[in-house]
Amino acid sequence: MCEPLEIPRRTRPGGPCGEWGDFILAEQLELQQPGADAWCQRWNHRLPTWRRTRDGGFDPEAHRVVRIPEAPAKRFTVAHHYSASWPVVRLAYGLQRVDQPPGPGEPEGGRLVGVLALGVPMNTAVLNVFPDLVPLKESLELSRMCLLDSVASNGESWACARVFRDAATKGIRGIVAHADPVPRVRITADGPSYVMPGHIGHVYGHGQGFAYLGRTRARRLVVLPDATVLNDRAAAKVRRDETGHAAVERRLISLGATARQGEEDGTRWLARALEEVGAAALYHGGCHKYARTIGPHRTRLLLARPALPAPRHGPPSPSPFTPEERRNHQMSHGLSPTGAKILDANDDGLVAGHPAALAKLMSDGLVVPHTAERGTHRMTEDGWTALGAWWKENPGRSAPADVPGILPKLPGRQHEAMLIAARRPDQNVPGRDDPAYRAGQTWFRGSTLRKIAASGYAAIRPEPYGKGQATWEETGRPLYLTEAGRLYARQHGNVDVHRRRVVVIACGEKKLPDPNVNEYGNPLPGHPAGELYIGDYHRSLRAAADALTDPTLIFIASALHGLVPLDRPLHPYDVTLKDERAVTPETIRWHAAGLGLDDADVIFLGGQDYAALLLPSVPHLHAPLAGGMGDQRGQCARARDDANVREAWWKKAATLHNEHAAR
C-alpha cells in the first residue's frame, strides 16, 4: 500500500491569503519572467505545483502508460484535478509507477500517478479543424491530463507520446487540446485560495508538436464560490425545469442558496440563488487551442486553418527604477504601479483586476474579498489611505476636476448602464424585471439601479392608480432616463439620444374572435393587442405607426382598457367611448403618467373623439390626421412611405412639447 500524500498546510497570521497564497502568487508571477513558458504543471488534491522542464529527472523505466477502466480514472481526476469533474470520455489512460504497489481501487500494475483522457468536447464543432476526419470517430479532444506532483519534469511528454500511439491503433487520427490561461480562485473563510493559476499549454505547443490555432471564443462565465463554473447548459436546465435541474439546484443549495419556495419560477430562483451564494461573473478571453494529427501518414492530413506562433510569456518591460528606488517608491504609499491602477479605477470602493495583483493587495491589507456585480474586492481604510498618498505623488494621474457644463462621470458599471439605456428605444435601464434579463442580454443588479436613481440621471414613473411619488427602494420598478441622463449619455458616451418618440393609435371596432379555451378547458389569455384589431382603418394607423417609431413605443388607445402596449393580451370587447364601461379620463391620466408621456414627443393617429380624451393628460399631443377615414388612411399611407412627412410630424411634436414645457 502506498503512503498517502499530504496536502500542504501553511499558515501565516500576516495576510488574508497566508503563506500558501503568497506561494501561489510567487509562482504565478515567476511565470511572467523570461523563459517562464518552459514550465509544466502538476496537481495534488486540486492544488497546483510547477516543474521546470530543464530540471528533467523523469525515469521511463519506472513508469508505463496503459488503458484503464473509466471508474478509477474518474476517481483519480475528480480527487486531484482543479475542475473536480469528469467529461464524456472515449479512451482513458493511466500513468503508473511500476516500482510502487497500486492504491485502493487502482488498476493492477503499479501506483496510479497520472490520468490522460481522450473524450468528447462540449461543442463538437471544435473538431472541425480536421476537414478530412470524421468528428468523434477519427478525432477527439484531450479532455484531461492530470499528473501528480511526484511525477518529474517531462513526464507528460513521454505519457502523451504513448497515449497518441495507442489511440492511433483505435482509428483516432486527430487530437485537439485546450489550455485555460484564466486563474480560478476559491473564496474561503480564510480568504481567497487559488485553485488554478492558469497555463498557456507549453506541453502542447513546444513539447508535443501541436499546431497553435489561436484562442477560442471569448465568453462570460458564472463562477461559484468553490471556483467551479455554472455552465450555460446547467443554468438552462433550471430556468426551463428540464431533466437534471434538481442536481443543479442541490449543488447551489450546498453552497448556501435557499431552496425553491412553492411554485417559484426557475428563472427567478436561479437569479436569487446565484446572488445568495455570491456567484461572480468572469470575463474569459478564450482558451488557447491546439491541434495535431497522429498515426501513420499523419503529415498528409491537413488542418482547416494555418498554424500560428505558440504563445510565450515575453520578458518584462524594463523598470524605470533601480531595485532600491522601486522599493522606496512602493513603500512611500504601499502601492505598486499595477496596484495603484486597480485602486484608482475603483467603483465606490469596489475593485476588480488580475487575481495575482489582487492577492498582493490583499496580502498588504489594502483590499478584502467582496461579492458585487461591479467588483470582486472592497478597499479597506488602508487602501483608501494608500490611494490618497498615491494621488498626491501623481497629481497628473488623479481624477480630473469637474468641468463647468460637463456632468460628473459615473463609476464603471453605472456608466455602462446609462449608455445601454440611451441606446434602447424605451430608454429603460435594464434590471432583473426587464425582458433583457430573460433574453440573456446585459442587465444590472439592484445596487446599480439604486445608485443611478440617487444620481438623478434616471427615475421611476408613477404606477397607474398609485399614490403620489415613490422612491426606487420602495418599488423596485424600472428606471427610465431623465433629461439629465440623456445629456450624460451625449456628453460621456457620444450617444445621439433625445426624448422618446411615442405613437398612440386608436383602437378599432372589428376584432378577432375570442380564443375561448384550450384543449384542456382552461381559458386562453387572449390575443396580443397588436393583433386583436383587424379593421382596415386600424391597420392603416398601425402601418404608419410602425414607420414612425419602434414597436415598444407604440400604444393603443382602447375604449375599455386605456393605453395598452402591443404585447398585452386582450379579449375582444364591444365598448365605445360613449358607453358607461368606457375608460375614464382619470385612468388615461394615470396611464400617461406611468408611461412617462410628459417626457416624450407624442403623435396620436386616430379620430377626434379619442384625441379629445387624450389631450387633458397629454397636452403636447400632436394629432396630424384630419378629415374622414378615407382621408386619414391616405395621410397614413403617405407617412408610411415618405420619410420627410414623418420627420415633419416629429418636428411639430417636439415643438409642441417645448412650448408646453416653457409654459
Secondary structure by P-SEA (a helix, b strand, c coil): cccccccbbbbbccccccaaaaaaaaaaaaaaccccccbbbbbcccbbbbbbccccccccccbbbbbbcaaaaaaaaaacccccccccccbbbbbccccccccccccccccccbbbbbbccccccccccccccccccccccccbbbbccccccaaaaaaaaaaaaaaaaacccbbbbbbbcbbbbbbcccccccccccccccccccccccccccccbbbbbbcccccccccaaaaaaaaacccaaaaaaaaaaaaccccccccccaaaaaaaaaaaabbbbbbccccbbbbbccccccccccccccccccccccccccccccaaaaaaaaacccccaaaaaaaaacccccccccaaaaaaaaaaccccccccccccccccaaaaaaaaaaaaaccccccccccccccccccaaaaaaaaaaaaccccccccccccccccccccccaaaaaaaaaaccbbbcccccccccccccccccbbbbcaaaaaaaaaccccccccbbbbbbbbbcccccccccccccccccccccccccccaaaaaaaaaaaacccccccccccccccccccccccccccccccccccccaaaaaaaaaaacccccbbbbbccaaaaaacccccccccccccccaaaaaaaaaaaaccaaaaaaaaaaaaaaaaaaaac
